[in-house]
Amino acid sequence: MADPRTVILPCGVAVTVLGQGTWGMGEDPGRRAAEVSALRAGLDLGMTLVDTAEMYGDGAAEEVVAEAVAGRRDEVFLVSKVLPTHADAGGVAEACRGSLRRLRTDRIDLYLLHWRGAVPLEETVEAFESLVREGAIRSWGVSNLDVDDLADLPPGAGPQTDQVLYNLSRRGPEYGLLPRCRELSIPVMAYSPVEQGRLLGHPALRDVAAAHGATPAQIALAWVLRHEDVIAIPKASSRAHVEENRAALEVDLTAEDLATLDRAFPPPGSKRPLEML
């Protein structure tokens, strides 16, 4: 099986367009072994971008990731996030140290502001840049920032991505945010690309899936990945689910498929507030 497609970040690093999310991992000790196994299976299939956050399970998801990547750290592009309540100068450094400890690594490849809070973006960016100089993080980015928020970043700031909620039922970013990120050459990272499974019973999705001999989840992922500059980070807690996600890269949606999905999930005709989960 060929390696997954990649996107080149502004810093020049190539990352897989299909990564692995970890939201909800680490919360049930009884599922830990299956979660670790699923992440390792994803790495075996070339899904080497792993996204986590200090918020997920109060750090427990990062500990699951640490176990999954043990002995394979150099294969993996690790993404983690700092809470906005920790996003001041001292808090960013402390939060990063905590994440590094839980991840059992000496660096985070991409460190994101989880969403915008009360701390000025300039202060957070300055703290990120300090961590880059120290080598604690390789690069930084943002999450859940809309067009106006991106405009408030300090001049010359260079986020590597904006991670946002984007799927068939959450198409708001297509109106303003995706075009703006393209202007800035910032790839978008789509979280909850199958809406945590809530999309999968939709008749239109099932019809397109049947035509391709695929699953509804694979069609939903292929739809997100139809953009060359969008990364998807679905979560999977079993090897079978990981393999299903990986196979979405083999699905080529036709113009007719896209028209069917547009009728069922209309694109935005005007600006919408950025949604979050």
Beta strands, then each sheet from edge to edge (+ up, - down):
strand 1: 6-8
strand 2: 14-16
strand 3: 20-21
strand 4: 49-51
strand 5: 77-82
strand 6: 110-113
strand 7: 140-143
strand 8: 162-165
strand 9: 188-191
strand 10: 230-232
sheet 1: 1+ 2-
sheet 2: 3+ 4+ 5+ 6+ 7+ 8+ 9+ 10+
end
